[in-house]
Amino acid sequence: MGYETILYERCGTVALITLNRSARMNAWTARLRDEFLDAVATAN
């Protein structure tokens, strides 16, 4: 999945998920939720 509202990085066994909606002060949206949950599932 391509992410538009988060940044996802892996470094070995560590995954870094960064909220990336600075223009909107990282306000939580349905898209952000979906991307976040997908990134967490991918990290697991």
PDB file of N, CA, C and O in Angstrom, chain B, residues numbered from 101:
ATOM      1  N   MET B 101       0.863  -1.184   0.000  1.00  0.00           N
ATOM      2  CA  MET B 101       0.000   0.000   0.000  1.00  0.00           C
ATOM      3  C   MET B 101       0.901   1.235   0.000  1.00  0.00           C
ATOM      4  O   MET B 101       1.863   1.305   0.765  1.00  0.00           O
ATOM      5  N   GLY B 102       0.591   2.198  -0.849  1.00  0.00           N
ATOM      6  CA  GLY B 102       1.310   3.471  -0.835  1.00  0.00           C
ATOM      7  C   GLY B 102       0.671   4.409   0.173  1.00  0.00           C
ATOM      8  O   GLY B 102      -0.551   4.558   0.206  1.00  0.00           O
ATOM      9  N   TYR B 103       1.484   5.030   0.982  1.00  0.00           N
ATOM     10  CA  TYR B 103       0.968   5.889   2.042  1.00  0.00           C
ATOM     11  C   TYR B 103       1.045   7.356   1.636  1.00  0.00           C
ATOM     12  O   TYR B 103       2.037   7.794   1.053  1.00  0.00           O
ATOM     13  N   GLU B 104       0.002   8.108   1.943  1.00  0.00           N
ATOM     14  CA  GLU B 104      -0.025   9.546   1.680  1.00  0.00           C
ATOM     15  C   GLU B 104       0.020  10.365   2.963  1.00  0.00           C
ATOM     16  O   GLU B 104       0.445  11.520   2.943  1.00  0.00           O
ATOM     17  N   THR B 105      -0.414   9.784   4.079  1.00  0.00           N
ATOM     18  CA  THR B 105      -0.521  10.555   5.317  1.00  0.00           C
ATOM     19  C   THR B 105       0.442  10.111   6.405  1.00  0.00           C
ATOM     20  O   THR B 105       0.490  10.706   7.482  1.00  0.00           O
ATOM     21  N   ILE B 106       1.212   9.059   6.120  1.00  0.00           N
ATOM     22  CA  ILE B 106       2.223   8.620   7.075  1.00  0.00           C
ATOM     23  C   ILE B 106       3.516   8.319   6.329  1.00  0.00           C
ATOM     24  O   ILE B 106       3.524   8.152   5.110  1.00  0.00           O
ATOM     25  N   LEU B 107       4.607   8.252   7.082  1.00  0.00           N
ATOM     26  CA  LEU B 107       5.881   7.784   6.562  1.00  0.00           C
ATOM     27  C   LEU B 107       6.192   6.473   7.268  1.00  0.00           C
ATOM     28  O   LEU B 107       5.997   6.353   8.478  1.00  0.00           O
ATOM     29  N   TYR B 108       6.675   5.492   6.514  1.00  0.00           N
ATOM     30  CA  TYR B 108       6.968   4.174   7.070  1.00  0.00           C
ATOM     31  C   TYR B 108       8.395   3.808   6.700  1.00  0.00           C
ATOM     32  O   TYR B 108       8.761   3.805   5.525  1.00  0.00           O
ATOM     33  N   GLU B 109       9.198   3.498   7.712  1.00  0.00           N
ATOM     34  CA  GLU B 109      10.582   3.103   7.499  1.00  0.00           C
ATOM     35  C   GLU B 109      10.873   1.851   8.309  1.00  0.00           C
ATOM     36  O   GLU B 109      10.339   1.670   9.403  1.00  0.00           O
ATOM     37  N   ARG B 110      11.719   0.992   7.770  1.00  0.00           N
ATOM     38  CA  ARG B 110      12.192  -0.184   8.509  1.00  0.00           C
ATOM     39  C   ARG B 110      13.696  -0.110   8.603  1.00  0.00           C
ATOM     40  O   ARG B 110      14.381   0.223   7.636  1.00  0.00           O
ATOM     41  N   CYS B 111      14.196  -0.422   9.772  1.00  0.00           N
ATOM     42  CA  CYS B 111      15.634  -0.505   9.998  1.00  0.00           C
ATOM     43  C   CYS B 111      15.867  -1.787  10.806  1.00  0.00           C
ATOM     44  O   CYS B 111      15.772  -1.790  12.034  1.00  0.00           O
ATOM     45  N   GLY B 112      16.166  -2.854  10.103  1.00  0.00           N
ATOM     46  CA  GLY B 112      16.311  -4.147  10.771  1.00  0.00           C
ATOM     47  C   GLY B 112      14.975  -4.621  11.307  1.00  0.00           C
ATOM     48  O   GLY B 112      14.019  -4.789  10.550  1.00  0.00           O
ATOM     49  N   THR B 113      14.909  -4.836  12.607  1.00  0.00           N
ATOM     50  CA  THR B 113      13.671  -5.326  13.221  1.00  0.00           C
ATOM     51  C   THR B 113      12.794  -4.207  13.771  1.00  0.00           C
ATOM     52  O   THR B 113      11.782  -4.467  14.422  1.00  0.00           O
ATOM     53  N   VAL B 114      13.184  -2.963  13.509  1.00  0.00           N
ATOM     54  CA  VAL B 114      12.434  -1.810  14.023  1.00  0.00           C
ATOM     55  C   VAL B 114      11.691  -1.132  12.878  1.00  0.00           C
ATOM     56  O   VAL B 114      12.262  -0.909  11.810  1.00  0.00           O
ATOM     57  N   ALA B 115      10.420  -0.803  13.097  1.00  0.00           N
ATOM     58  CA  ALA B 115       9.634  -0.049  12.129  1.00  0.00           C
ATOM     59  C   ALA B 115       9.326   1.321  12.732  1.00  0.00           C
ATOM     60  O   ALA B 115       8.942   1.426  13.897  1.00  0.00           O
ATOM     61  N   LEU B 116       9.495   2.347  11.940  1.00  0.00           N
ATOM     62  CA  LEU B 116       9.201   3.712  12.382  1.00  0.00           C
ATOM     63  C   LEU B 116       8.018   4.220  11.562  1.00  0.00           C
ATOM     64  O   LEU B 116       8.093   4.315  10.337  1.00  0.00           O
ATOM     65  N   ILE B 117       6.930   4.545  12.251  1.00  0.00           N
ATOM     66  CA  ILE B 117       5.723   5.065  11.613  1.00  0.00           C
ATOM     67  C   ILE B 117       5.562   6.505  12.071  1.00  0.00           C
ATOM     68  O   ILE B 117       5.420   6.777  13.263  1.00  0.00           O
ATOM     69  N   THR B 118       5.586   7.426  11.110  1.00  0.00           N
ATOM     70  CA  THR B 118       5.521   8.854  11.418  1.00  0.00           C
ATOM     71  C   THR B 118       4.278   9.458  10.778  1.00  0.00           C
ATOM     72  O   THR B 118       4.048   9.291   9.581  1.00  0.00           O
ATOM     73  N   LEU B 119       3.478  10.160  11.576  1.00  0.00           N
ATOM     74  CA  LEU B 119       2.330  10.879  11.016  1.00  0.00           C
ATOM     75  C   LEU B 119       2.871  12.017  10.172  1.00  0.00           C
ATOM     76  O   LEU B 119       3.785  12.725  10.595  1.00  0.00           O
ATOM     77  N   ASN B 120       2.307  12.202   8.967  1.00  0.00           N
ATOM     78  CA  ASN B 120       2.861  13.163   8.025  1.00  0.00           C
ATOM     79  C   ASN B 120       1.780  14.080   7.448  1.00  0.00           C
ATOM     80  O   ASN B 120       1.632  14.191   6.231  1.00  0.00           O
ATOM     81  N   ARG B 121       1.040  14.724   8.325  1.00  0.00           N
ATOM     82  CA  ARG B 121       0.040  15.709   7.897  1.00  0.00           C
ATOM     83  C   ARG B 121       0.318  17.016   8.621  1.00  0.00           C
ATOM     84  O   ARG B 121      -0.568  17.570   9.272  1.00  0.00           O
ATOM     85  N   SER B 122       1.520  17.500   8.514  1.00  0.00           N
ATOM     86  CA  SER B 122       1.924  18.677   9.281  1.00  0.00           C
ATOM     87  C   SER B 122       1.092  19.916   8.932  1.00  0.00           C
ATOM     88  O   SER B 122       0.858  20.763   9.794  1.00  0.00           O
ATOM     89  N   ALA B 123       0.650  20.027   7.691  1.00  0.00           N
ATOM     90  CA  ALA B 123      -0.167  21.178   7.309  1.00  0.00           C
ATOM     91  C   ALA B 123      -1.493  21.193   8.074  1.00  0.00           C
ATOM     92  O   ALA B 123      -2.087  22.251   8.278  1.00  0.00           O
ATOM     93  N   ARG B 124      -1.946  20.016   8.491  1.00  0.00           N
ATOM     94  CA  ARG B 124      -3.201  19.885   9.247  1.00  0.00           C
ATOM     95  C   ARG B 124      -2.946  19.489  10.692  1.00  0.00           C
ATOM     96  O   ARG B 124      -3.846  19.008  11.382  1.00  0.00           O
ATOM     97  N   MET B 125      -1.713  19.694  11.148  1.00  0.00           N
ATOM     98  CA  MET B 125      -1.324  19.391  12.531  1.00  0.00           C
ATOM     99  C   MET B 125      -1.616  17.934  12.886  1.00  0.00           C
ATOM    100  O   MET B 125      -1.998  17.619  14.013  1.00  0.00           O
ATOM    101  N   ASN B 126      -1.426  17.046  11.890  1.00  0.00           N
ATOM    102  CA  ASN B 126      -1.627  15.607  12.055  1.00  0.00           C
ATOM    103  C   ASN B 126      -3.016  15.238  12.562  1.00  0.00           C
ATOM    104  O   ASN B 126      -3.177  14.289  13.330  1.00  0.00           O
ATOM    105  N   ALA B 127      -4.014  15.995  12.125  1.00  0.00           N
ATOM    106  CA  ALA B 127      -5.392  15.691  12.510  1.00  0.00           C
ATOM    107  C   ALA B 127      -5.750  14.278  12.036  1.00  0.00           C
ATOM    108  O   ALA B 127      -5.420  13.884  10.917  1.00  0.00           O
ATOM    109  N   TRP B 128      -6.417  13.538  12.893  1.00  0.00           N
ATOM    110  CA  TRP B 128      -6.772  12.154  12.626  1.00  0.00           C
ATOM    111  C   TRP B 128      -7.925  12.097  11.636  1.00  0.00           C
ATOM    112  O   TRP B 128      -8.948  12.749  11.843  1.00  0.00           O
ATOM    113  N   THR B 129      -7.776  11.327  10.564  1.00  0.00           N
ATOM    114  CA  THR B 129      -8.823  11.143   9.562  1.00  0.00           C
ATOM    115  C   THR B 129      -9.004   9.647   9.325  1.00  0.00           C
ATOM    116  O   THR B 129      -8.214   8.829   9.795  1.00  0.00           O
ATOM    117  N   ALA B 130     -10.038   9.315   8.602  1.00  0.00           N
ATOM    118  CA  ALA B 130     -10.277   7.907   8.281  1.00  0.00           C
ATOM    119  C   ALA B 130      -9.117   7.351   7.453  1.00  0.00           C
ATOM    120  O   ALA B 130      -8.696   6.214   7.664  1.00  0.00           O
ATOM    121  N   ARG B 131      -8.609   8.132   6.528  1.00  0.00           N
ATOM    122  CA  ARG B 131      -7.478   7.677   5.699  1.00  0.00           C
ATOM    123  C   ARG B 131      -6.227   7.467   6.556  1.00  0.00           C
ATOM    124  O   ARG B 131      -5.518   6.473   6.397  1.00  0.00           O
ATOM    125  N   LEU B 132      -5.965   8.402   7.455  1.00  0.00           N
ATOM    126  CA  LEU B 132      -4.812   8.268   8.344  1.00  0.00           C
ATOM    127  C   LEU B 132      -4.951   7.010   9.191  1.00  0.00           C
ATOM    128  O   LEU B 132      -3.985   6.266   9.364  1.00  0.00           O
ATOM    129  N   ARG B 133      -6.134   6.771   9.712  1.00  0.00           N
ATOM    130  CA  ARG B 133      -6.395   5.563  10.502  1.00  0.00           C
ATOM    131  C   ARG B 133      -6.120   4.307   9.686  1.00  0.00           C
ATOM    132  O   ARG B 133      -5.440   3.393  10.153  1.00  0.00           O
ATOM    133  N   ASP B 134      -6.650   4.263   8.464  1.00  0.00           N
ATOM    134  CA  ASP B 134      -6.472   3.081   7.621  1.00  0.00           C
ATOM    135  C   ASP B 134      -4.996   2.841   7.303  1.00  0.00           C
ATOM    136  O   ASP B 134      -4.518   1.709   7.360  1.00  0.00           O
ATOM    137  N   GLU B 135      -4.282   3.914   6.968  1.00  0.00           N
ATOM    138  CA  GLU B 135      -2.863   3.779   6.661  1.00  0.00           C
ATOM    139  C   GLU B 135      -2.071   3.366   7.897  1.00  0.00           C
ATOM    140  O   GLU B 135      -1.166   2.537   7.807  1.00  0.00           O
ATOM    141  N   PHE B 136      -2.407   3.937   9.046  1.00  0.00           N
ATOM    142  CA  PHE B 136      -1.725   3.601  10.287  1.00  0.00           C
ATOM    143  C   PHE B 136      -1.926   2.130  10.636  1.00  0.00           C
ATOM    144  O   PHE B 136      -0.969   1.432  10.970  1.00  0.00           O
ATOM    145  N   LEU B 137      -3.168   1.660  10.559  1.00  0.00           N
ATOM    146  CA  LEU B 137      -3.463   0.270  10.880  1.00  0.00           C
ATOM    147  C   LEU B 137      -2.773  -0.682   9.895  1.00  0.00           C
ATOM    148  O   LEU B 137      -2.305  -1.748  10.294  1.00  0.00           O
ATOM    149  N   ASP B 138      -2.707  -0.308   8.629  1.00  0.00           N
ATOM    150  CA  ASP B 138      -2.006  -1.120   7.649  1.00  0.00           C
ATOM    151  C   ASP B 138      -0.506  -1.167   7.957  1.00  0.00           C
ATOM    152  O   ASP B 138       0.116  -2.225   7.862  1.00  0.00           O
ATOM    153  N   ALA B 139       0.068  -0.026   8.322  1.00  0.00           N
ATOM    154  CA  ALA B 139       1.496   0.027   8.641  1.00  0.00           C
ATOM    155  C   ALA B 139       1.808  -0.808   9.880  1.00  0.00           C
ATOM    156  O   ALA B 139       2.830  -1.493   9.922  1.00  0.00           O
ATOM    157  N   VAL B 140       0.945  -0.758  10.882  1.00  0.00           N
ATOM    158  CA  VAL B 140       1.149  -1.568  12.086  1.00  0.00           C
ATOM    159  C   VAL B 140       1.066  -3.055  11.751  1.00  0.00           C
ATOM    160  O   VAL B 140       1.871  -3.850  12.236  1.00  0.00           O
ATOM    161  N   ALA B 141       0.095  -3.428  10.925  1.00  0.00           N
ATOM    162  CA  ALA B 141      -0.033  -4.831  10.511  1.00  0.00           C
ATOM    163  C   ALA B 141       1.199  -5.265   9.719  1.00  0.00           C
ATOM    164  O   ALA B 141       1.685  -6.383   9.890  1.00  0.00           O
ATOM    165  N   THR B 142       1.697  -4.403   8.869  1.00  0.00           N
ATOM    166  CA  THR B 142       2.900  -4.705   8.094  1.00  0.00           C
ATOM    167  C   THR B 142       4.099  -4.865   9.017  1.00  0.00           C
ATOM    168  O   THR B 142       4.924  -5.755   8.813  1.00  0.00           O
ATOM    169  N   ALA B 143       4.201  -4.018  10.021  1.00  0.00           N
ATOM    170  CA  ALA B 143       5.327  -4.078  10.951  1.00  0.00           C
ATOM    171  C   ALA B 143       5.289  -5.365  11.772  1.00  0.00           C
ATOM    172  O   ALA B 143       6.332  -5.924  12.110  1.00  0.00           O
ATOM    173  N   ASN B 144       4.087  -5.828  12.087  1.00  0.00           N
ATOM    174  CA  ASN B 144       3.965  -7.068  12.869  1.00  0.00           C
ATOM    175  C   ASN B 144       4.385  -8.244  12.043  1.00  0.00           C
ATOM    176  O   ASN B 144       4.353  -9.378  12.522  1.00  0.00           O
TER     177      ASN B 144
END
